[in-house]
Amino acid sequence: MGLNHNHSSRSGTSYHVQVEDRGPVFDDATEEWVRRVNVIAYANYGEPSARIVYGKDHDFPDVRTHEHNRAVAQRIQDLAGEVRQVLEEKEARQVGRIKQLLERYYRSRDERLKREIEEANALFPFVFARAFQELKAERPAPVEAPPPVEAPPPEPEETVYPLDAAQREIVLEIERVAEELRRDLAVLKARGAADDILQATCAKLLARAKDSLTRRDTSSEFATRYLDMTRNSLVTACRQVRARVIRLGKE
């Protein structure tokens, strides 16, 4: 069971959305069998610059009935629609960043900014064209003295989804386990059961996870090893925090 759908964004970027029912999967963090549905989206689909810009796993109870199958099939249809909205929101953020880059380069003629603009144009040509046209329409009449150059906005910390299937599966698992860890830790904190050491340890692990998800290391062997170590540490922490949550529920 699954779905493949082509989508053209408001900017004109071609996307391919793939929703796959992966069936029963043993989840290491919860130590339970789940029914996992995987969603990924390719930008610039069919072009040499194609890349994965979105990915997420959705877990459902591992129930094997016709009624549950129908519910999962409907959820797959819903997910395909939801990811299109996510892609539009991501593009809107990219448009805003490109407009800021163009404005700062217009004022400073900084070569570093020029290289960032060229990279953005190469990766997202339709988004770049939309940003340029919007900026052109919004630009006010020229003034005698240009305003001071603003500080560069922080680079959007988007998850990097590798094209390599093995690496991508680890990235998706890190995202999923990190979300579960945050949720369970919040439960402990709300009950006053999260000590300072536990909170500091989890914060460090989540920061490492964030770094591993946004790094663009091109060394496949190093990247896989780093992702694997991050995943294993997160799974161990998640199990420990989940055990505390379960014990707390029995008190």
Backbone torsions as a table, in degrees:
resi	resn	phi	psi	omega
1	MET	NA	136.1	-179.7
2	GLY	179.4	-172.5	-177.1
3	LEU	-155.9	138.9	173.7
4	ASN	-126.2	130.4	-173.2
5	HIS	-143.7	132.5	174.7
6	ASN	-94.2	139.4	-175.6
7	HIS	-139.1	134.8	174.3
8	SER	-108.9	123.2	-175.6
9	SER	-76.3	173.7	177.1
10	ARG	-57.0	-33.6	-179.6
11	SER	-79.0	-18.2	-178.8
12	GLY	106.3	1.3	178.6
13	THR	-69.3	136.4	178.0
14	SER	-88.0	126.8	178.9
15	TYR	-121.2	151.0	170.6
16	HIS	-123.2	118.8	-179.4
17	VAL	-102.2	126.9	-179.3
18	GLN	-122.2	121.1	177.1
19	VAL	-116.1	119.7	-174.1
20	GLU	-123.1	127.0	173.2
21	ASP	-84.6	108.4	-175.2
22	ARG	-89.3	-0.5	175.4
23	GLY	74.8	-160.7	-178.7
24	PRO	-64.6	127.8	178.5
25	VAL	-135.9	137.2	177.1
26	PHE	-84.7	120.0	-179.2
27	ASP	-88.9	118.0	-176.0
28	ASP	-65.7	-34.4	-176.1
29	ALA	-70.6	-47.0	-178.9
30	THR	-89.1	-13.0	-177.2
31	GLU	56.0	43.6	178.7
32	GLU	-136.6	156.6	172.7
33	TRP	-82.7	134.0	179.0
34	VAL	-133.4	162.6	172.2
35	ARG	-100.5	113.2	-170.6
36	ARG	-104.2	128.6	174.1
37	VAL	-111.4	123.9	-176.7
38	ASN	-105.0	133.9	178.4
39	VAL	-121.3	128.3	172.4
40	ILE	-136.4	153.7	179.1
41	ALA	-134.2	129.6	176.9
42	TYR	-99.2	133.8	172.1
43	ALA	-97.2	156.4	-178.2
44	ASN	54.4	42.1	-173.9
45	TYR	-60.9	132.0	-179.3
46	GLY	88.2	-1.8	-179.4
47	GLU	-107.8	159.6	177.0
48	PRO	-60.1	-25.9	-178.7
49	SER	-88.9	13.8	-179.1
50	ALA	-57.0	139.7	179.3
51	ARG	-153.5	155.2	177.7
52	ILE	-85.8	123.7	-176.6
53	VAL	-113.4	-6.1	179.8
54	TYR	-153.2	141.8	175.7
55	GLY	-158.0	142.7	178.7
56	LYS	-163.4	141.0	173.8
57	ASP	-99.5	141.5	176.4
58	HIS	-124.9	121.9	-176.8
59	ASP	-102.5	138.9	178.2
60	PHE	-127.5	160.0	176.7
61	PRO	-57.8	143.2	179.1
62	ASP	-82.9	71.9	179.9
63	VAL	-109.9	133.0	-173.8
64	ARG	-114.7	76.7	176.5
65	THR	-132.5	159.4	178.5
66	HIS	-62.3	-38.9	-179.4
67	GLU	-63.0	-43.5	179.5
68	HIS	-67.3	-38.7	177.7
69	ASN	-60.3	-40.8	179.0
70	ARG	-66.0	-38.4	179.1
71	ALA	-65.4	-41.4	179.0
72	VAL	-67.3	-40.0	178.6
73	ALA	-61.1	-40.3	177.6
74	GLN	-67.4	-38.7	179.1
75	ARG	-65.3	-34.7	177.2
76	ILE	-62.1	-42.8	176.6
77	GLN	-61.6	-42.9	-179.5
78	ASP	-64.2	-41.1	-178.8
79	LEU	-62.1	-37.9	178.7
80	ALA	-61.3	-38.9	177.7
81	GLY	-71.2	-39.0	-179.2
82	GLU	-65.6	-38.5	-177.2
83	VAL	-68.2	-29.0	176.6
84	ARG	-63.3	-38.7	177.2
85	GLN	-67.4	-39.0	177.8
86	VAL	-61.1	-42.3	-179.9
87	LEU	-63.8	-40.3	178.0
88	GLU	-63.8	-40.0	179.3
89	GLU	-66.8	-39.6	177.3
90	LYS	-63.1	-41.3	178.8
91	GLU	-64.8	-38.8	178.9
92	ALA	-60.7	-39.1	177.2
93	ARG	-66.9	-39.6	178.3
94	GLN	-64.9	-39.4	177.8
95	VAL	-60.2	-44.8	179.5
96	GLY	-61.5	-41.8	-179.9
97	ARG	-67.1	-42.6	-179.7
98	ILE	-64.3	-39.4	178.0
99	LYS	-61.6	-39.9	178.0
100	GLN	-65.9	-41.4	177.3
101	LEU	-60.2	-45.4	-179.3
102	LEU	-63.7	-42.1	179.6
103	GLU	-62.8	-43.8	-178.3
104	ARG	-69.3	-36.7	178.1
105	TYR	-67.6	-37.3	178.9
106	TYR	-60.0	-34.1	-178.2
107	ARG	-86.5	-32.3	-171.2
108	SER	-110.8	-24.5	-174.1
109	ARG	55.9	35.3	-180.0
110	ASP	-73.1	129.4	-177.7
111	GLU	-66.5	-32.8	178.3
112	ARG	-64.1	-41.9	177.6
113	LEU	-64.6	-36.9	179.1
114	LYS	-61.2	-41.0	179.3
115	ARG	-66.4	-39.1	177.3
116	GLU	-63.3	-39.7	178.9
117	ILE	-65.0	-42.5	179.2
118	GLU	-64.0	-39.2	178.9
119	GLU	-65.6	-43.0	179.3
120	ALA	-63.0	-39.1	179.7
121	ASN	-66.4	-37.0	180.0
122	ALA	-71.1	-38.7	-176.6
123	LEU	-80.3	-39.0	-174.6
124	PHE	-132.0	68.5	-174.2
125	PRO	-59.9	-39.2	-178.7
126	PHE	-72.4	-38.8	177.3
127	VAL	-65.2	-40.3	178.6
128	PHE	-62.1	-43.7	179.8
129	ALA	-62.4	-40.5	178.1
130	ARG	-63.7	-43.3	179.7
131	ALA	-62.6	-42.4	-179.0
132	PHE	-63.5	-44.0	-179.4
133	GLN	-67.2	-40.5	178.1
134	GLU	-64.1	-43.1	-180.0
135	LEU	-64.2	-40.3	179.2
136	LYS	-62.3	-40.0	-179.7
137	ALA	-71.4	-29.2	-176.8
138	GLU	-89.4	-15.6	-172.3
139	ARG	-62.4	127.6	179.3
140	PRO	-77.0	173.2	177.3
141	ALA	-62.1	146.3	-178.0
142	PRO	-62.8	145.7	176.9
143	VAL	-115.2	166.4	-175.3
144	GLU	-65.5	-46.1	-179.2
145	ALA	-116.5	120.7	179.8
146	PRO	-66.8	148.6	178.4
147	PRO	-65.1	158.2	-179.5
148	PRO	-61.5	151.6	179.7
149	VAL	-69.0	129.0	-179.3
150	GLU	-78.7	158.4	175.2
151	ALA	-66.1	142.9	-179.4
152	PRO	-59.1	136.7	176.7
153	PRO	-70.3	150.9	178.9
154	PRO	-63.6	143.0	177.1
155	GLU	-63.0	130.0	178.4
156	PRO	-57.5	127.4	-176.2
157	GLU	-88.0	75.8	-179.4
158	GLU	-88.7	142.8	176.5
159	THR	-65.3	137.3	176.0
160	VAL	-94.3	116.0	180.0
161	TYR	-100.0	108.3	-177.8
162	PRO	-64.0	149.2	173.9
163	LEU	-71.7	-27.4	176.9
164	ASP	-64.2	123.6	-173.6
165	ALA	-62.2	-39.5	-178.1
166	ALA	-66.1	-45.1	178.0
167	GLN	-64.4	-41.4	-177.9
168	ARG	-63.2	-37.4	179.6
169	GLU	-63.7	-38.5	178.2
170	ILE	-67.7	-40.8	178.8
171	VAL	-59.7	-45.8	179.3
172	LEU	-63.4	-36.9	179.6
173	GLU	-69.5	-38.9	177.2
174	ILE	-60.9	-43.9	178.0
175	GLU	-60.4	-45.3	-176.0
176	ARG	-66.8	-46.1	-177.9
177	VAL	-68.4	-38.2	178.4
178	ALA	-61.3	-39.9	178.0
179	GLU	-64.7	-41.6	178.4
180	GLU	-65.5	-39.4	179.9
181	LEU	-64.7	-44.0	178.2
182	ARG	-60.2	-43.0	-177.9
183	ARG	-64.3	-46.4	-178.8
184	ASP	-69.2	-37.1	178.6
185	LEU	-64.2	-37.7	177.8
186	ALA	-62.9	-36.1	178.0
187	VAL	-63.9	-44.4	179.5
188	LEU	-64.5	-42.1	-179.5
189	LYS	-64.0	-40.3	-179.6
190	ALA	-64.3	-28.1	-179.6
191	ARG	-95.8	3.3	-179.6
192	GLY	70.6	24.6	-175.5
193	ALA	-109.0	11.2	179.7
194	ALA	-107.3	105.3	-178.8
195	ASP	-74.6	169.8	-175.7
196	ASP	-62.6	-38.3	-178.5
197	ILE	-65.0	-44.6	179.5
198	LEU	-62.1	-44.8	-179.0
199	GLN	-63.9	-41.1	179.7
200	ALA	-66.1	-40.6	179.5
201	THR	-64.1	-45.9	-179.8
202	CYS	-65.5	-39.5	179.2
203	ALA	-61.5	-40.6	179.2
204	LYS	-65.5	-43.4	179.7
205	LEU	-65.4	-40.7	-179.8
206	LEU	-68.5	-34.5	176.7
207	ALA	-66.6	-40.5	177.3
208	ARG	-65.0	-38.6	178.3
209	ALA	-62.6	-43.5	179.1
210	LYS	-60.8	-41.4	178.7
211	ASP	-64.4	-41.9	-177.8
212	SER	-67.7	-29.4	-178.1
213	LEU	-80.0	-22.6	-176.1
214	THR	-108.1	-5.3	-178.7
215	ARG	-74.9	149.4	-176.8
216	ARG	-117.6	40.4	178.9
217	ASP	-64.0	133.9	-176.5
218	THR	-93.9	-6.1	179.0
219	SER	-80.9	108.2	-174.2
220	SER	-61.2	-43.2	-177.3
221	GLU	-65.3	-45.6	179.7
222	PHE	-65.4	-44.0	-177.7
223	ALA	-60.2	-44.4	-179.8
224	THR	-64.1	-43.0	-179.8
225	ARG	-64.3	-43.1	-179.6
226	TYR	-65.2	-43.9	178.2
227	LEU	-63.1	-41.2	-177.6
228	ASP	-64.7	-42.1	178.7
229	MET	-64.8	-40.6	178.9
230	THR	-63.8	-44.9	179.7
231	ARG	-60.1	-46.0	-177.7
232	ASN	-63.5	-40.8	179.2
233	SER	-65.1	-41.3	179.1
234	LEU	-64.4	-43.6	-179.1
235	VAL	-61.0	-44.1	179.0
236	THR	-61.0	-46.2	179.8
237	ALA	-64.5	-40.1	-178.5
238	CYS	-63.9	-41.1	177.7
239	ARG	-61.9	-42.4	-178.4
240	GLN	-66.0	-43.5	179.8
241	VAL	-68.0	-40.3	178.5
242	ARG	-61.9	-38.6	178.8
243	ALA	-63.0	-38.6	177.3
244	ARG	-65.3	-39.9	179.5
245	VAL	-63.0	-42.7	-179.7
246	ILE	-64.5	-44.6	179.0
247	ARG	-62.5	-39.1	-179.4
248	LEU	-63.5	-35.8	-179.9
249	GLY	-69.7	-21.6	-179.0
250	LYS	-89.1	-11.8	-177.9
251	GLU	-77.1	NA	NA
